[in-house]
């Protein structure tokens, strides 16, 4: 039969269990507090993603940690106005290659450790990693760069305006879905507003705040880091699927480098794949 100490150990493991949901995104309106990263040299960590290349799934880009990525090597070629022999591409080739680049270009996401305050409660949920776009990240940096906040902050300001355990600003994070009032775009918007007064995470309980920081799951344990070798295997599978797929006639979307609509329709898959294969093998 289990003894008292074993029961207490079991309880401790349950209480310390990592939350099933580690990555956080806003769903409506939330009150959020940013936690400090080790070293406090930034608010967030960066991960680059390629979307739809791993059998429809997103793929961690090895350039996140400074390694080579075959998809990024292709992207460098596709963005260039010159071909592999140094000759200038025709307008049709440039537009075709730009369409291909948009399919494989890496997207940058910023991840900041946070807790979310429960409504009508002094308790919090988390810690989580808040996945945000560069635009949302920039809005947080703008708050930290505010001259008035920096002048008034008792701990030196800068990132601590948002990450101090005792003197920081809570954030109100609001998701406005496309089509909803206040959002006239065709995509969801995230708005961030800071509270105007510095406060502790927990009033009179710094130790509880320090314990929260200790519970942050390392981001490397959350995302599967993909090596260059693994990315090349994914690329080989992607290449095969591109060889076998029909030309995409649904391309379109954002404006290209000239401010004009990119070319649509068939994209000479075999030519692009052949060029990429040569680049990777060189």
Residue, then its C-alpha position, 0 to 999 in steps of 0.5 A: x500500500x502506498x505510504x504518505x510520502x509516496x502520495x505526496x511525491x505523486x501529488x507533486x508530480x501532478x502539480x508540476x506537470x507541464x500544461x498540455x497546451x504550451x503554444x498560446x494564441x489569443x482567441x478573444x480578449x485576454x490579460x497577459x503578462x510577459x515573463x523574462x527569458x534567460x539573460x533578458x536579452x530579448x522579449x522573444x525567441x525566433x523560429x522560422x517555418x516553411x509551410x506546406x512543404x512536409x507533406x502539407x505540414x509546416x517544417x522548422x527551418x534549419x536557418x533558425x539555428x544558423x544551419x543550411x536549408x535546401x528550401x532557402x537555397x532555392x529561395x535565394x535563386x528564385x528571388x534573383x533576377x539572374x539564372x544559374x549561369x548569370x544571365x538575366x531572367x526574362x520577365x516571365x521567368x522572374x514572375x514564375x520564380x516569384x510565385x515559387x518563392x512565395x510557396x516556400x519562403x520561410x515565415x518568421x514567428x516570435x515566441x514570448x513566455x507569458x502567463x494569462x490572467x484568469x478572468x475575475x481571479x487573481x490566479x494565472x494560467x501558464x506559462x505558455x509560449x505566445x506565438x506572434x507575428x513580427x508585427x505584433x512583436x514590433x508592437x511590444x518592442x515599441x512599448x519597451x522603447x517608450x521614453x516615459x516608461x523608461x524614465x519612470x521604471x525603477x529597474x532600468x526599463x527597456x525589456x523589464x517594462x514588460x518582463x519585470x516580476x515586480x514592476x511591469x505592465x500587463x498587456x490586453x491582447x485582443x483578437x479581431x477576426x476577419x469580418x468582425x467589427x473593427x477589422x476590415x481586412x481579409x485576415x485576423x488581427x491581433x491588437x495589443x494595449x498596455x496597462x498604464x501602471x507598473x505592477x507585480x505579477x502577484x502582489x506581495x508574492x515574488x517567490x510565486x512569480x519566480x516559480x512561474x519562470x522556472x516552469x517555462x518549458x524550453x522552446x527547443x523541447x516544444x518544437x521539433x528542431x529539423x537539421x539540414x540532413x533532415x530538411x534535405x530528406x523532406x525536400x527530396x519527398x517534396x521534390x517528388x510530389x512536385x514532379x508528380x503534381x499538375x501545374x498550379x493554376x490557382x496562384x495569386x495573392x500579394x503584390x510582387x516586387x514591382x507592385x504588380x500582380x504575379x503571374x499565375x498558371x503553370x510554373x514549369x515545375x520540371x525546370x525549377x526542380x532541375x535547377x534546385x537539384x543542381x544547386x543542392x548537388x554542387 
